[in-house]
């Protein structure tokens, strides 16, 4: 009985001791001030690593309830303010750097050998025309030569020598023009203020060849029958006309012929221009090949003989000794 009473008293004392200790000890848990849990402040539960939901209150380890644990407060990290940039100093605006462009070289003047067709003909016209426009001095020589003569009347054969002799007796025509003197009436076409006004429709072809440091341009004219002042020969050179045959060549052989029985055919004729490296004219030449046909011409020599007469001739005119 006594033992039981002692056991009961011991239990009462132990309980009283426990109660007295529990009244003296408190547990204080301070959360870190770095807002580590701020993200979950509005949540009723958070997910623990073990997948168990718990409330926002940090769990208390009951085995250490009698120990007061106080987490040291973590001082807030000092806030480092970014240094304030120094105010920009107004500086005068600078013009953007511009790399100067290299000057564009002037296109080199085209030389005749680099030209063809219309461009070459234009070059030819412009160059030879300067002889008249700049009143250059020069020497002109003109020679007409009989290449062939045909008579249809066998009785007139005795007159062939006489006719040829009359025509071949022509002497070379030489004229000189001084620098500064007008050559409008001397240089072909005479009476014009230009030496050439040829177009592509007037010519067969045009070509150029190198000659030393200069160039030779040759223009071959189209054939023409009974040329007139509106024909292409008139735009480049003096030419033989029906009037020339009636008034000049027929009288030379003592022949009489009506205009209607005269035909003049100009063939294989050309104009040839030579220029130096700077494009200045150094020589110019024109050649006219023609056939003068006279039907039923009347030649009087002791007796009168009616015959057809064909005279093949060429007339060459050369211009040299240019002085600009």
HUDA-V492254 format. One record per backbone hydrogen bond with DSSP energy under -0.5 kcal/mol. CO is the residue of the C=O (numbers start at 1). NH is the residue of the N-H. If there is no record, write none. Layout:
BEGIN
co: (CO	CO)
nh: (NH	NH)
END
This chain:
BEGIN
co: (1	2	3	4	5	6	7	8	9	10	11	12	13	14	15	16	17	18	19	20	21	21	26	27	28	29	32	35	37	38	40	44	46	46	48	52	54	59	60	61	62	64	66	67	68	69	73	78	79	88	97	98	111	112	116	116	117	118	119	120	121	122	123	124	125	126	127	128	129	129	130	131	132	135	137	138	139	140	141	142	143	145	145	148	150	152	153	154	155	156	157	159	160	161	162	163	164	165	167	172	173	175	177	178	183	183	184	184	189	199	200	202	205	207	209	211	214	215	216	216	217	218	218	219	219	220	220	224	228	232	233	233	235	241	242	243	244	244	245	248	249	250	250	251	254	256	258	259	261	263	263	264	264	265	265	266	267	269	270	271	272	273	274	274	275	276	280	283	284	285	286	287	287	288	289	290	291	291	292	292	293	293	294	294	297	297	298	298	299	299	301	303	303	305	305	307	308	309	309	310	310	311	311	312	312	313	314	315	316	317	318	319	320	323)
nh: (5	6	7	8	9	10	11	12	13	14	15	16	17	18	19	20	21	22	23	24	24	25	28	29	30	31	35	38	40	41	43	56	48	54	51	48	46	61	62	64	65	67	68	69	70	71	75	80	81	90	99	100	114	115	119	120	121	122	123	124	125	126	127	128	129	130	130	131	132	133	134	136	135	180	323	177	320	175	318	173	316	147	314	312	310	154	156	157	158	159	160	163	164	165	166	167	168	169	170	174	142	140	138	181	186	187	191	192	192	202	203	222	220	218	216	214	211	275	209	218	273	207	220	221	271	204	205	266	231	235	236	237	197	245	246	247	248	249	250	252	253	253	255	254	300	298	261	262	295	265	293	226	266	267	291	224	289	221	287	219	285	217	282	283	215	279	276	274	319	272	317	270	289	315	267	313	265	293	294	311	263	295	297	309	299	307	256	300	301	305	303	301	305	299	307	297	152	294	311	150	312	292	313	147	148	290	145	288	143	286	141	284	139	137)
END
